[in-house]
Amino acid sequence: MRFNERLEKFKPYTTIEGDYRIWLNRNESPYDLPKSLKEEILEEFRKLPFNRYPHITADPLRERIASFLGLDISNVVVGNGTDGLMPYLIKIFDGGHVVVSSPTFPMYKFYAELEGVPVVDVPLGDDFSLGDLEKAARGARLVFICSPNNPTGNVFERERIVKVLETGVPVVLDEAYVEFSEHGSNIDLIYDFDNLIVLRTFSKAFGLAGIRVGYAVAHESVVDHVLRIMSPFSMNLLSMKIAEKLLEHQDLVEENVRTIVSERERIFQELREYAYPSQTNFLLIRLDIFDFLLEKGIVVRKLDGKLKGMVRVTVGKRWENDEFLSAVRDFLGDL
């Protein structure tokens, strides 16, 4: 009974089921891989020995990612999405608590509490700026910073991130949406701070949410510690091969990113009275419109806490965005 009661608190997501027309709630890319590229990948699959385990630490993919970023393989570790790496990062460090800044990605808190680690929340300001993380970092085992931040869509100044790093406490900088940002990555800071871990993913800009591949970039000592406690063969052969292949098609990724950013700005300009500026593939909208949209077959992310009465809307294909904007016009007209 006590075990079941404990489990009740661990419910990270509320799922929505149903036959809805448009899904704009998970920050996925609206663009699947072209059929020609899928055929190319399938041909690669034909050569793979399905009866053999993949590389024990996914070194072929680690090598490709390191080369892509201009780093060494010793600075890269891959996982089953960045979510799959977070529990290991929480485990390898010592300290009393984990620091987060709500509203932000809820899995930071989820995995910390799952490990029995206390969480100290330093909420974002009214302008979504970082609070006094340096003070909260005293005695902490880990600080999580998401930039660009989910669900607010803004980036945090490099100077603020550096100040937190200067405390010496390990900092996980989640850059899941960095490809959509004009401000670029802070990944170069790993050369100056051995307490920095940068998380990146293939789920957003690369359009591979379904294959579940994420990676962390950090000092070689951090990567070594993670590899020592990771389950062997934690990355499957097929996901590795798809991610490797897409790294050869960066032109396709960049084209999709440009289209998504253009659509994001189009939506923002029409809804600028209600929308926050964004450096991601989604927009935070100050309208209590979730139920209204659902009735029209459009699913967005309903928010709570400090953002109660707002929704997070993923940028979709142009026709999906048109449908969304048309529904918002109807909603505002009804008001």
Helices and strands as residue ranges (DSSP letters): H 2-7, E 22-24, H 35-46, H 59-69, G 73-75, E 76-79, G 82-84, H 86-92, E 98-100, H 107-114, E 119-121, H 133-136, E 142-146, H 158-165, E 171-174, G 178-180, G 187-191, E 196-201, G 209-211, E 214-218, H 220-229, H 237-247, H 250-270, E 282-285, H 290-295, E 298-302, G 305-307, E 311-314, H 318-334
